[in-house]
Amino acid sequence: MKNSPLQTLRLNPRADKRLRGGHHWIYSNEVDTQRCSLKQFSAGEQVLVESDKGLAMGVATVNPHTLICGRLLTRDTRPVGKIFLLKRFKRALALRERCFAEPFYRLVYGDSDGLSGLVVDRFGDVLVVQISSAGMELMKELIVAALEQLLSPKAVLFKNDGGMRELEGLPSYVEDALGTAPDLVPMRENGTDFMAPIREGQKTGWFYDHRISRAELQKHAKGKRVLDLFSYIGGWGIQALNAGASGVVCVDSSMQALEWAHQNSELNGVADRMEAIQGKAHDVAQTLLDEGERFDVVVVDPPAFIKRRKDLNKGQNAYRRINELAIRLLNDGCLLVSASCSMHLERPMLFEVLRSASRHVDRSVQVIAQGYQGPDHPIHPAILETEYLKTIFARVI
């Protein structure tokens, strides 16, 4: 340890328990600031983590300005560099290639792939990288070099404009790291072709996490009229059309997103069966209800209504209100697909949302299937935050 080129971050007594259990995060109140003041570290610096008894626990990146002040990367005691990143990328790639026949997936999913603060989405020979920690920001050149060595991509785009960066004290930017990435990139999911807006779209331009649930929807879509609320670029709705839906109404607050959805419907030759409505999902759903419209399938896949635990009650009410409208828009015996990406809304809470919403309008629901995040979003059993996505397929009667 004395020969280590890294500064030491010493933990308080018993503060090593969570790390020993497999977690990667160190909170600022777990650091023995009498022995090592957080002020001595610079944001993103690699440090050697030691228990209160001086036992080495591994190497972490540190940010002295955040609640999560440390992110463990390895149980080894040597600094992390390109070789380490390359090994982690190879391990992540092996899982994706085992699960998917085509190169369209989340290649790196943060802590679950042992790379806290890093996300990489693959769109064939174009990679979109999102960095949300100061430690990964300092390694961004090494990240690109390792990805280039492993996959020889034509382009790597940094889509570093997420909200977590502000908490880490990092600037927001979108820029090419290798080559020049196009505004729209082709990708394919469940037999459906899309053009994903990686520069101007939400997050990395696409949401791979719902792949399994969208495949489940296709089993129920043939001959059905579908309402896709919060449709974005048509991930649910266009896959339903490809599976034989008689018609789909896509609803989104962004006109740009709906224009992309229309382009994707044309790409798949189903534009004649798709209608787009711009507006807030709640308002549009209420208008459709007032006009007497009814559907055979309603998909409710909103953005996270609960971003912080203190917003739980308010967020639950928001989920209940939109699901209640969706239930009222369904024909008897038809299908509600209700999803949540809010980590703080646990799966039993979503069940309670559906129970409460259905009973409020004198309906009942039968859960016939459940959806989970795909294998390119593996769950780390010691880090509950890595499990966030849930989908319920419910027959409404």
DRENPALUM-554940 format. One record per residue (C-alpha): residue number from 1; x, y, z. Coordinates in Angstrom, 2 decimals. Layout:
N
+-----+---------+---------+---------+
:   i :    east :   north :      up :
+-----+---------+---------+---------+
: NUM :       X :       Y :       Z :
...
+-----+---------+---------+---------+
This chain:
397
+-----+---------+---------+---------+
:   i :    east :   north :      up :
+-----+---------+---------+---------+
:   1 :    0.00 :    0.00 :    0.00 :
:   2 :    2.85 :    2.36 :    0.76 :
:   3 :    4.08 :    1.95 :   -2.80 :
:   4 :    0.71 :    2.91 :   -4.30 :
:   5 :    0.84 :    6.08 :   -6.45 :
:   6 :   -2.69 :    6.90 :   -5.31 :
:   7 :   -3.87 :    8.95 :   -2.39 :
:   8 :   -5.77 :    7.02 :    0.28 :
:   9 :   -9.42 :    7.47 :    1.15 :
:  10 :  -10.01 :    6.03 :    4.62 :
:  11 :  -13.46 :    4.90 :    5.72 :
:  12 :  -15.14 :    5.27 :    9.07 :
:  13 :  -15.57 :    2.19 :   11.29 :
:  14 :  -18.11 :   -0.25 :    9.82 :
:  15 :  -18.53 :    1.93 :    6.72 :
:  16 :  -17.00 :   -0.83 :    4.61 :
:  17 :  -19.95 :   -3.19 :    5.09 :
:  18 :  -21.80 :   -2.18 :    1.92 :
:  19 :  -18.64 :   -2.37 :   -0.21 :
:  20 :  -17.92 :   -5.84 :    1.14 :
:  21 :  -21.44 :   -6.81 :    0.13 :
:  22 :  -20.74 :   -5.89 :   -3.48 :
:  23 :  -21.90 :   -2.29 :   -3.72 :
:  24 :  -19.72 :    0.30 :   -5.47 :
:  25 :  -20.73 :    3.60 :   -3.87 :
:  26 :  -19.14 :    5.49 :   -1.00 :
:  27 :  -21.10 :    8.30 :    0.65 :
:  28 :  -19.39 :   11.39 :    1.99 :
:  29 :  -20.49 :   10.69 :    5.58 :
:  30 :  -18.70 :    7.32 :    5.43 :
:  31 :  -15.27 :    8.90 :    4.99 :
:  32 :  -12.96 :    9.39 :    7.97 :
:  33 :  -12.39 :   13.08 :    7.38 :
:  34 :  -10.13 :   13.31 :   10.42 :
:  35 :   -7.56 :   11.15 :    8.64 :
:  36 :   -8.23 :   12.25 :    5.06 :
:  37 :  -10.16 :   15.43 :    4.37 :
:  38 :  -12.23 :   15.26 :    1.21 :
:  39 :  -10.80 :   18.68 :    0.37 :
:  40 :   -7.45 :   17.06 :   -0.41 :
:  41 :   -8.92 :   15.26 :   -3.44 :
:  42 :   -9.71 :   16.69 :   -6.86 :
:  43 :  -12.90 :   15.77 :   -8.72 :
:  44 :  -12.44 :   12.55 :  -10.70 :
:  45 :   -9.20 :   11.56 :   -9.04 :
:  46 :   -8.52 :    7.86 :   -8.51 :
:  47 :   -7.94 :    6.88 :   -4.88 :
:  48 :   -7.07 :    3.77 :   -2.92 :
:  49 :   -9.97 :    2.94 :   -0.59 :
:  50 :   -9.09 :    1.52 :    2.83 :
:  51 :  -11.23 :    0.32 :    5.70 :
:  52 :  -10.87 :    1.99 :    9.07 :
:  53 :   -8.32 :   -0.70 :    9.94 :
:  54 :   -6.20 :    0.08 :    6.89 :
:  55 :   -7.29 :   -2.91 :    4.79 :
:  56 :   -7.23 :   -2.13 :    1.06 :
:  57 :  -10.67 :   -2.45 :   -0.55 :
:  58 :   -9.91 :   -1.33 :   -4.09 :
:  59 :   -9.59 :    1.70 :   -6.33 :
:  60 :  -12.37 :    4.27 :   -6.71 :
:  61 :  -12.86 :    7.59 :   -8.41 :
:  62 :  -13.71 :   10.40 :   -6.03 :
:  63 :  -15.70 :   13.60 :   -6.18 :
:  64 :  -15.40 :   15.61 :   -2.96 :
:  65 :  -18.37 :   17.81 :   -3.88 :
:  66 :  -21.11 :   15.14 :   -4.12 :
:  67 :  -23.07 :   12.95 :   -1.72 :
:  68 :  -21.83 :    9.85 :   -3.56 :
:  69 :  -18.22 :   10.88 :   -3.17 :
:  70 :  -16.63 :    7.59 :   -4.27 :
:  71 :  -17.33 :    5.01 :   -6.97 :
:  72 :  -15.42 :    1.75 :   -6.66 :
:  73 :  -14.12 :    0.46 :   -9.99 :
:  74 :  -11.93 :   -2.49 :   -9.02 :
:  75 :  -10.98 :   -4.58 :   -5.99 :
:  76 :   -7.38 :   -4.38 :   -7.17 :
:  77 :   -5.05 :   -1.70 :   -5.80 :
:  78 :   -3.54 :   -0.53 :   -9.09 :
:  79 :   -4.71 :    2.62 :  -10.94 :
:  80 :   -7.26 :    2.09 :  -13.67 :
:  81 :   -6.29 :    2.75 :  -17.30 :
:  82 :   -6.99 :    1.72 :  -20.87 :
:  83 :   -6.23 :   -1.98 :  -20.34 :
:  84 :   -8.73 :   -2.13 :  -17.49 :
:  85 :  -11.39 :   -0.41 :  -19.60 :
:  86 :  -10.73 :   -2.71 :  -22.54 :
:  87 :  -11.18 :   -5.79 :  -20.35 :
:  88 :  -14.47 :   -4.46 :  -18.94 :
:  89 :  -15.71 :   -3.59 :  -22.44 :
:  90 :  -14.85 :   -7.07 :  -23.71 :
:  91 :  -16.74 :   -8.64 :  -20.83 :
:  92 :  -19.76 :   -6.43 :  -21.49 :
:  93 :  -19.65 :   -7.18 :  -25.22 :
:  94 :  -19.59 :  -10.94 :  -24.59 :
:  95 :  -22.92 :  -10.72 :  -22.75 :
:  96 :  -24.59 :   -8.66 :  -25.47 :
:  97 :  -23.37 :  -10.87 :  -28.29 :
:  98 :  -24.71 :  -13.89 :  -26.42 :
:  99 :  -28.16 :  -12.29 :  -26.11 :
: 100 :  -28.57 :  -10.41 :  -29.38 :
: 101 :  -28.00 :  -11.39 :  -33.00 :
: 102 :  -27.69 :   -7.79 :  -34.22 :
: 103 :  -25.39 :   -4.98 :  -32.94 :
: 104 :  -28.11 :   -2.80 :  -31.47 :
: 105 :  -28.06 :   -2.70 :  -27.67 :
: 106 :  -26.77 :   -0.99 :  -24.55 :
: 107 :  -23.14 :   -2.06 :  -24.56 :
: 108 :  -22.25 :   -0.65 :  -21.14 :
: 109 :  -24.73 :   -0.17 :  -18.30 :
: 110 :  -22.84 :    1.64 :  -15.57 :
: 111 :  -22.44 :   -0.12 :  -12.24 :
: 112 :  -23.87 :   -3.38 :  -13.56 :
: 113 :  -20.88 :   -3.65 :  -15.90 :
: 114 :  -18.41 :   -2.45 :  -13.28 :
: 115 :  -18.12 :    1.01 :  -14.86 :
: 116 :  -19.97 :    3.37 :  -12.55 :
: 117 :  -20.91 :    6.60 :  -14.27 :
: 118 :  -20.65 :    5.29 :  -17.84 :
: 119 :  -23.27 :    4.29 :  -20.41 :
: 120 :  -22.54 :    3.23 :  -24.00 :
: 121 :  -25.28 :    2.48 :  -26.52 :
: 122 :  -24.42 :    0.72 :  -29.76 :
: 123 :  -26.11 :    1.49 :  -33.06 :
: 124 :  -24.17 :   -0.78 :  -35.39 :
: 125 :  -20.90 :    0.98 :  -36.17 :
: 126 :  -21.88 :    4.15 :  -34.25 :
: 127 :  -21.48 :    4.38 :  -30.46 :
: 128 :  -23.15 :    6.93 :  -28.20 :
: 129 :  -21.39 :    7.53 :  -24.88 :
: 130 :  -22.94 :    9.15 :  -21.81 :
: 131 :  -20.72 :   10.06 :  -18.87 :
: 132 :  -22.30 :   11.01 :  -15.55 :
: 133 :  -19.34 :   11.02 :  -13.12 :
: 134 :  -16.24 :   13.15 :  -12.74 :
: 135 :  -14.08 :   10.03 :  -12.70 :
: 136 :  -15.28 :    8.83 :  -16.10 :
: 137 :  -14.99 :   12.37 :  -17.47 :
: 138 :  -11.26 :   12.33 :  -16.72 :
: 139 :  -10.96 :    9.00 :  -18.56 :
: 140 :  -12.98 :    9.94 :  -21.62 :
: 141 :  -10.02 :    9.79 :  -24.01 :
: 142 :   -9.10 :    6.34 :  -22.68 :
: 143 :  -12.74 :    5.25 :  -23.05 :
: 144 :  -12.77 :    6.22 :  -26.72 :
: 145 :   -9.39 :    4.58 :  -27.34 :
: 146 :  -10.54 :    1.30 :  -25.76 :
: 147 :  -13.82 :    1.31 :  -27.70 :
: 148 :  -11.96 :    2.01 :  -30.92 :
: 149 :   -9.57 :   -0.88 :  -30.29 :
: 150 :  -12.40 :   -3.28 :  -29.49 :
: 151 :  -15.03 :   -2.41 :  -32.11 :
: 152 :  -13.41 :   -0.10 :  -34.71 :
: 153 :  -16.55 :    2.08 :  -34.87 :
: 154 :  -17.02 :    4.63 :  -37.63 :
: 155 :  -18.09 :    7.23 :  -35.08 :
: 156 :  -18.30 :    7.81 :  -31.33 :
: 157 :  -20.57 :   10.55 :  -30.05 :
: 158 :  -20.42 :   12.03 :  -26.55 :
: 159 :  -24.03 :   12.74 :  -25.52 :
: 160 :  -23.03 :   14.36 :  -22.26 :
: 161 :  -26.07 :   16.51 :  -21.51 :
: 162 :  -27.81 :   14.53 :  -18.75 :
: 163 :  -29.01 :   15.97 :  -15.45 :
: 164 :  -26.59 :   13.92 :  -13.35 :
: 165 :  -23.67 :   15.88 :  -14.78 :
: 166 :  -24.81 :   19.05 :  -13.06 :
: 167 :  -24.74 :   17.26 :   -9.70 :
: 168 :  -21.16 :   16.19 :  -10.45 :
: 169 :  -20.15 :   19.73 :  -11.40 :
: 170 :  -19.61 :   18.75 :  -15.04 :
: 171 :  -20.41 :   20.82 :  -18.14 :
: 172 :  -23.13 :   19.81 :  -20.58 :
: 173 :  -22.12 :   19.12 :  -24.18 :
: 174 :  -22.74 :   16.97 :  -27.23 :
: 175 :  -19.70 :   16.43 :  -29.43 :
: 176 :  -18.02 :   13.96 :  -31.73 :
: 177 :  -15.25 :   11.99 :  -30.05 :
: 178 :  -14.33 :    9.90 :  -33.09 :
: 179 :  -15.35 :   10.51 :  -36.69 :
: 180 :  -18.57 :   12.40 :  -37.35 :
: 181 :  -21.77 :   10.78 :  -36.13 :
: 182 :  -24.92 :   11.43 :  -38.22 :
: 183 :  -27.98 :   13.09 :  -36.70 :
: 184 :  -30.02 :    9.93 :  -37.30 :
: 185 :  -28.66 :    6.38 :  -37.18 :
: 186 :  -30.34 :    3.18 :  -38.37 :
: 187 :  -31.17 :    0.47 :  -35.85 :
: 188 :  -33.46 :   -2.54 :  -35.66 :
: 189 :  -35.51 :   -3.98 :  -32.83 :
: 190 :  -37.92 :   -6.92 :  -32.84 :
: 191 :  -37.99 :   -6.98 :  -36.63 :
: 192 :  -38.76 :   -3.27 :  -36.94 :
: 193 :  -36.47 :   -0.64 :  -38.46 :
: 194 :  -35.93 :    2.78 :  -36.92 :
: 195 :  -33.83 :    5.87 :  -37.37 :
: 196 :  -32.73 :    7.00 :  -33.92 :
: 197 :  -32.01 :   10.73 :  -33.34 :
: 198 :  -28.79 :   10.37 :  -31.39 :
: 199 :  -27.84 :   14.07 :  -31.41 :
: 200 :  -31.12 :   15.81 :  -30.65 :
: 201 :  -33.26 :   13.01 :  -29.22 :
: 202 :  -33.86 :   12.04 :  -25.61 :
: 203 :  -30.95 :   10.43 :  -23.75 :
: 204 :  -28.91 :    8.51 :  -26.34 :
: 205 :  -31.69 :    8.75 :  -28.92 :
: 206 :  -33.34 :    5.40 :  -28.17 :
: 207 :  -34.55 :    3.36 :  -25.18 :
: 208 :  -33.28 :   -0.20 :  -25.54 :
: 209 :  -34.52 :   -1.16 :  -22.07 :
: 210 :  -38.13 :   -1.88 :  -23.17 :
: 211 :  -37.16 :   -4.31 :  -25.94 :
: 212 :  -38.67 :   -7.37 :  -24.23 :
: 213 :  -41.95 :   -5.63 :  -23.39 :
: 214 :  -42.32 :   -4.26 :  -26.91 :
: 215 :  -41.91 :   -7.82 :  -28.20 :
: 216 :  -44.67 :   -8.91 :  -25.80 :
: 217 :  -46.94 :   -6.17 :  -27.14 :
: 218 :  -46.55 :   -7.52 :  -30.64 :
: 219 :  -48.24 :  -10.76 :  -29.53 :
: 220 :  -51.41 :   -8.81 :  -28.72 :
: 221 :  -51.42 :   -6.23 :  -31.52 :
: 222 :  -52.84 :   -7.97 :  -34.58 :
: 223 :  -56.07 :   -6.38 :  -35.74 :
: 224 :  -56.17 :   -4.04 :  -32.74 :
: 225 :  -56.49 :   -0.26 :  -32.49 :
: 226 :  -53.63 :    1.03 :  -30.32 :
: 227 :  -53.08 :    4.28 :  -28.43 :
: 228 :  -49.40 :    4.96 :  -27.71 :
: 229 :  -49.14 :    7.66 :  -25.03 :
: 230 :  -45.72 :    9.31 :  -24.54 :
: 231 :  -44.81 :    7.73 :  -27.87 :
: 232 :  -41.49 :    9.54 :  -28.48 :
: 233 :  -40.33 :    8.27 :  -31.93 :
: 234 :  -42.81 :    5.39 :  -32.10 :
: 235 :  -40.98 :    2.53 :  -30.41 :
: 236 :  -44.16 :    0.86 :  -29.15 :
: 237 :  -46.64 :    1.98 :  -31.77 :
: 238 :  -44.67 :    1.19 :  -34.92 :
: 239 :  -43.73 :   -2.24 :  -33.61 :
: 240 :  -47.44 :   -2.84 :  -32.99 :
: 241 :  -48.20 :   -1.78 :  -36.57 :
: 242 :  -45.53 :   -4.15 :  -37.88 :
: 243 :  -47.26 :   -6.91 :  -35.91 :
: 244 :  -50.56 :   -6.20 :  -37.67 :
: 245 :  -52.31 :   -3.53 :  -35.60 :
: 246 :  -55.21 :   -2.03 :  -37.54 :
: 247 :  -54.22 :    1.47 :  -36.50 :
: 248 :  -52.05 :    3.37 :  -34.01 :
: 249 :  -52.42 :    6.83 :  -32.53 :
: 250 :  -49.09 :    8.20 :  -31.28 :
: 251 :  -49.24 :   10.99 :  -28.69 :
: 252 :  -46.27 :   13.07 :  -27.59 :
: 253 :  -45.67 :   16.62 :  -26.36 :
: 254 :  -42.83 :   17.05 :  -28.85 :
: 255 :  -43.71 :   17.75 :  -32.46 :
: 256 :  -40.16 :   16.88 :  -33.43 :
: 257 :  -40.52 :   13.44 :  -31.84 :
: 258 :  -43.75 :   12.86 :  -33.76 :
: 259 :  -42.05 :   13.88 :  -37.00 :
: 260 :  -39.38 :   11.27 :  -36.31 :
: 261 :  -42.14 :    8.76 :  -35.54 :
: 262 :  -43.79 :    9.52 :  -38.88 :
: 263 :  -40.47 :    8.99 :  -40.67 :
: 264 :  -40.10 :    5.65 :  -38.90 :
: 265 :  -43.61 :    4.63 :  -39.90 :
: 266 :  -42.74 :    5.39 :  -43.53 :
: 267 :  -39.53 :    3.42 :  -43.16 :
: 268 :  -41.61 :    0.35 :  -42.25 :
: 269 :  -44.37 :    0.96 :  -44.79 :
: 270 :  -47.09 :    1.47 :  -42.17 :
: 271 :  -47.60 :    5.24 :  -42.36 :
: 272 :  -51.15 :    4.84 :  -43.68 :
: 273 :  -52.20 :    3.26 :  -40.37 :
: 274 :  -50.51 :    5.75 :  -38.02 :
: 275 :  -51.94 :    9.01 :  -36.70 :
: 276 :  -49.96 :   11.50 :  -34.61 :
: 277 :  -51.33 :   13.94 :  -32.04 :
: 278 :  -49.11 :   16.57 :  -30.45 :
: 279 :  -49.89 :   17.55 :  -26.87 :
: 280 :  -49.57 :   16.57 :  -23.23 :
: 281 :  -50.59 :   12.95 :  -22.80 :
: 282 :  -53.08 :   13.67 :  -20.01 :
: 283 :  -54.80 :   16.44 :  -21.98 :
: 284 :  -54.96 :   14.46 :  -25.22 :
: 285 :  -56.26 :   11.37 :  -23.43 :
: 286 :  -59.02 :   13.43 :  -21.79 :
: 287 :  -59.99 :   14.94 :  -25.16 :
: 288 :  -60.11 :   11.51 :  -26.80 :
: 289 :  -62.30 :   10.28 :  -23.97 :
: 290 :  -64.65 :   13.27 :  -24.29 :
: 291 :  -64.92 :   12.61 :  -28.03 :
: 292 :  -66.00 :    9.02 :  -27.41 :
: 293 :  -62.84 :    7.39 :  -28.78 :
: 294 :  -62.04 :    3.86 :  -27.61 :
: 295 :  -59.07 :    1.54 :  -28.13 :
: 296 :  -58.17 :   -2.13 :  -27.89 :
: 297 :  -54.68 :   -1.46 :  -26.49 :
: 298 :  -53.39 :    1.58 :  -24.60 :
: 299 :  -49.68 :    1.93 :  -23.87 :
: 300 :  -48.67 :    4.22 :  -20.99 :
: 301 :  -44.89 :    4.65 :  -20.95 :
: 302 :  -44.19 :    8.04 :  -19.35 :
: 303 :  -40.87 :    9.59 :  -18.36 :
: 304 :  -39.90 :    9.20 :  -14.72 :
: 305 :  -42.55 :   10.94 :  -12.63 :
: 306 :  -40.52 :   10.24 :   -9.48 :
: 307 :  -36.92 :   11.38 :   -9.71 :
: 308 :  -36.38 :   11.75 :   -5.96 :
: 309 :  -37.79 :    9.72 :   -3.11 :
: 310 :  -39.45 :   12.81 :   -1.61 :
: 311 :  -41.57 :   13.04 :   -4.78 :
: 312 :  -43.02 :    9.54 :   -4.26 :
: 313 :  -46.57 :   10.50 :   -3.24 :
: 314 :  -46.92 :   13.18 :   -5.91 :
: 315 :  -45.51 :   10.83 :   -8.53 :
: 316 :  -47.80 :    7.96 :   -7.56 :
: 317 :  -50.77 :   10.25 :   -8.02 :
: 318 :  -49.52 :   11.24 :  -11.48 :
: 319 :  -49.20 :    7.56 :  -12.47 :
: 320 :  -52.68 :    6.85 :  -11.11 :
: 321 :  -54.30 :    9.72 :  -13.02 :
: 322 :  -52.84 :    8.82 :  -16.43 :
: 323 :  -53.55 :    5.11 :  -15.95 :
: 324 :  -57.12 :    5.88 :  -14.94 :
: 325 :  -57.62 :    7.79 :  -18.18 :
: 326 :  -56.06 :    4.92 :  -20.12 :
: 327 :  -58.42 :    2.42 :  -18.49 :
: 328 :  -61.44 :    4.56 :  -19.37 :
: 329 :  -60.29 :    4.69 :  -23.00 :
: 330 :  -60.23 :    0.89 :  -23.33 :
: 331 :  -62.94 :   -1.31 :  -24.72 :
: 332 :  -64.15 :   -4.03 :  -22.36 :
: 333 :  -61.73 :   -6.94 :  -22.06 :
: 334 :  -58.90 :   -5.08 :  -23.79 :
: 335 :  -55.28 :   -4.46 :  -22.87 :
: 336 :  -53.51 :   -1.81 :  -20.80 :
: 337 :  -49.71 :   -1.76 :  -21.03 :
: 338 :  -48.51 :    0.31 :  -18.08 :
: 339 :  -44.81 :    1.05 :  -17.59 :
: 340 :  -42.65 :    2.99 :  -15.18 :
: 341 :  -38.97 :    3.87 :  -15.34 :
: 342 :  -39.04 :    5.51 :  -11.89 :
: 343 :  -36.66 :    3.55 :   -9.70 :
: 344 :  -38.43 :    4.77 :   -6.55 :
: 345 :  -41.77 :    3.35 :   -7.75 :
: 346 :  -41.31 :   -0.29 :   -6.91 :
: 347 :  -43.21 :   -2.96 :   -8.79 :
: 348 :  -45.79 :   -3.58 :   -6.01 :
: 349 :  -46.51 :    0.15 :   -6.06 :
: 350 :  -47.32 :    0.01 :   -9.77 :
: 351 :  -49.72 :   -2.86 :   -9.03 :
: 352 :  -51.36 :   -0.65 :   -6.41 :
: 353 :  -51.58 :    2.21 :   -8.93 :
: 354 :  -53.47 :   -0.02 :  -11.36 :
: 355 :  -55.70 :   -1.45 :   -8.66 :
: 356 :  -56.60 :    2.01 :   -7.38 :
: 357 :  -57.10 :    3.51 :  -10.84 :
: 358 :  -59.31 :    0.66 :  -12.04 :
: 359 :  -61.51 :    0.60 :   -8.96 :
: 360 :  -61.96 :    4.37 :   -9.08 :
: 361 :  -63.77 :    3.94 :  -12.42 :
: 362 :  -65.50 :    0.70 :  -11.39 :
: 363 :  -63.31 :   -1.57 :  -13.51 :
: 364 :  -61.15 :   -4.56 :  -12.65 :
: 365 :  -57.79 :   -5.63 :  -14.06 :
: 366 :  -56.25 :   -9.04 :  -14.68 :
: 367 :  -52.45 :   -9.05 :  -14.94 :
: 368 :  -51.54 :  -11.37 :  -17.81 :
: 369 :  -47.82 :  -10.59 :  -18.23 :
: 370 :  -45.01 :   -8.52 :  -16.79 :
: 371 :  -42.03 :   -6.88 :  -18.45 :
: 372 :  -38.51 :   -6.22 :  -17.22 :
: 373 :  -35.47 :   -4.40 :  -18.52 :
: 374 :  -33.57 :   -6.38 :  -21.14 :
: 375 :  -30.34 :   -8.33 :  -20.63 :
: 376 :  -28.32 :   -5.39 :  -21.92 :
: 377 :  -29.46 :   -3.65 :  -18.70 :
: 378 :  -28.34 :   -6.37 :  -16.26 :
: 379 :  -29.27 :   -5.93 :  -12.61 :
: 380 :  -26.53 :   -5.85 :   -9.99 :
: 381 :  -27.98 :   -7.67 :   -6.96 :
: 382 :  -26.06 :   -5.48 :   -4.50 :
: 383 :  -27.07 :   -2.22 :   -6.21 :
: 384 :  -30.84 :   -1.97 :   -6.17 :
: 385 :  -30.67 :    1.26 :   -8.17 :
: 386 :  -29.73 :   -0.78 :  -11.26 :
: 387 :  -33.26 :   -2.24 :  -11.33 :
: 388 :  -35.67 :    0.48 :  -12.32 :
: 389 :  -37.91 :   -0.64 :  -15.19 :
: 390 :  -41.22 :   -2.42 :  -14.83 :
: 391 :  -44.13 :   -3.07 :  -17.19 :
: 392 :  -47.52 :   -4.61 :  -16.47 :
: 393 :  -49.82 :   -6.04 :  -19.15 :
: 394 :  -53.34 :   -5.97 :  -17.73 :
: 395 :  -56.67 :   -7.00 :  -19.20 :
: 396 :  -59.30 :   -4.45 :  -18.22 :
: 397 :  -62.83 :   -5.70 :  -17.55 :
+-----+---------+---------+---------+
